[in-house]
Amino acid sequence: LHDGPTQSVAAIAMRLNYTRMLMEKEPQKVKEELEKLETLARRTTREIRTMLFTLRPVILETQGLVAALEQYLKGVEEETGLAVRLEAPELGGRLNAEIEGVVFSIIEEAVNNAKKYAQARHIWVQLGFEDNLFVATVKDDGRGFDVAEVLDSYDQRGSLGLINMRERAELVEGTCTIESAIGQGTKVTLVVPLPQ
């Protein structure tokens, strides 16, 4: 909420104030500014709808993880213009609702990080099974980053996305690893033992 809609609503308020000043000093520029405001308001509405979906995607509960990811990733593609690809087998009920919820949240966080920070052109999401493990990966072809440096500076940051992903994975006895290097893109891998 802080990084998305709150910032956008603050920007709308500032632009409205600017538009009010234009009315008095340069009324010919008001139409152009109102068009910018309308675009910003529409984008903010889309952000809020996306956020509401991801907070509690009903489709996750009713149709499962793959359908929820398809819908979410389609929205990301439409919103950003990024090429987003999902490779997923039929899960066949092998994951319980708790694991599906955690997997969805971690993939969402990884995709959000890629779209916000990576300057990527492509994002690949892959789900699969290896022995008694469920494996999900999110890769991007973005600018990459120094993982150790980011983790070392977390006490000075407002965002805890990487730590959140690891802690969520632990909720279902899984692990979440982040691999990245400057200029090499980023790969997030989630491994969760299958329920007995």
N, C-alpha and C positions, 0 to 999 in steps of 0.2 A: 504493500500500500504506500509506503513512504517513497519508494523509488519510482512508482508509476503514477497512479491517479492523483495522489496528493500534489506531486510536482506539477502535473498537468493543470489541475484546478488552480493552483497558485499562479501559473502562467496565464490562464484565462483571466483571472482577476487583474493581473498587471496589464494585460492587453486592453481590458475594458477601461481601466483608468487612463491608459494612453489614448484610447479612442475618444474618451470624454474630452481630453485636452485638444485632440485634433478637431473636434466639433467647433471649438471656439477659434482655433488658430489657422487650421488648414482643412476646412470642410470637404474639399475635393478629394482628400486622401482617406476619408472615412469609409467609403465603399470598399476599397481595397483591404483596409484593416478588418472590416466586418467579415469579409470573405475568409481571411486568415483565421479569425476567431471561430467561424463556423467549422472550418477544417479541423482546428484543434479540439473543439467540442465533440465533433464526431469521432475523432481518434480516441479521445478520453472515454467516450461511451463504449467503444470497442474494447479498450483496455479493461474497463470495469466488467463488461460481460465475460471476457476471457478469464478474468480473475475469479469471478463468481463460479464459472464452470470448473476451474481448477481447484477451488476451495473444496467443493464437494460435487464432483462430476457424477450425476445420477446414472449416466451411461455406464460408469465403472461398476456400479452395483447391479444394474439390470442386464448389461450385455457383456461385461467383462473387460479385462485389461486391453486386449488388442483393439476392440472397438473404441474404447476411450482414448487410446493413443492415436488411432487414426483420426478421430475427430479433433483432438487437441493439435496434432501436428499439421493437419490441414489448415487450421486457424492460424498457426504460426507462419505457414507458407504464405497465406493470403495477406497477413498483416505485414510481413517483412520483405516478401519477395525472394527469400532464401529458398534454395532447393532442398527440401527435407524428404528423406526416404526412410521408410520403415520396412524392415525384413522381420517377419514374425511367423513362426509355425502355429498350427492349431495347438493351443495349450491343453486342451482336453481335460480341463478341471484339475490339473496337477498342482495348481497353486490355490491356496485358500484366500479368502477376502482380505485378511490382514496383510499377507505378502503382496497381493496385487496392489493394495493401497500404498504400501511402502515403495514398491517398484515404480508406480506411477509418479509419486512425489519426487523420487530421486531423478527419474528421467526428465520430469518437468524442470527441476532445478538445473540440471546439466544443460538442457536446451536453452533455458532462459539465460544462463551464463554465456553460452555460445552466441546467442543473438545480441546480447548487450555488450559484451566485451571483446569477442574474438575477431570481429570484422571478417567473419567467414562468408563463403559463398554457398557452401554445402554443409548439411548436417545429416549424418547417418545414424539411425537407431536400429539396433539388431537385438533380437531376443532369441534364446535357444536353450537347449539342454545339453549338459555334458555329464555323463554318468548320473549321479544322484544330486546334481546341482542345476540350478537355473542361473543362466548368465544373461545379463543385459549390458550392452555397450552403447555409448553415445560418443560419436567421433565428429570432429569438425576440421575443416581445412583452413582455420583462421590463423592468427598471428602467434598463438601460443603464449606461454608465460613460464616464469620460474616458479615451480610449485613450492619449493622450500622457502623461497623468499616471501611468497604470499602467506604461507602458513606461519612463518616467523613474525609477520607484522599484524596478525589477526587482532591482537589486543588494541591496536590503534585504528581498526577498521570498523565501519558501521555494519558491514555485511558479514554474515557467518555461513555463507552458502556451502563451502567445502566441508566445514565441520558438521553442518546440519546433515549433509548427505551421508557422512560416515556414521553419525549417531543414529540416523534412521535405519541404516543397514543393520546396525547392531540390535535394533529392536526385533529383528526376525533372524538373529544369529548369523547374519551375513557380513560381508566385507565390501567396502567401496574404495576403489583405488583411482587416483587421478594421475595420469601421465601427460606431461606436456613439456615443451621446450620452445624457446623463442624461435619463431618462424616455422615451427613444425606442427601446429595445430594442437588439439587436445583430445584425449581419450579418457572417458570415465567408464570404469568397469564395475558392475555390481554382480556379486556372486552370492547366491542364497541356497542353503541346503533345502532340498525338497522335503515337504512334510511327510512323515511316515504314514 
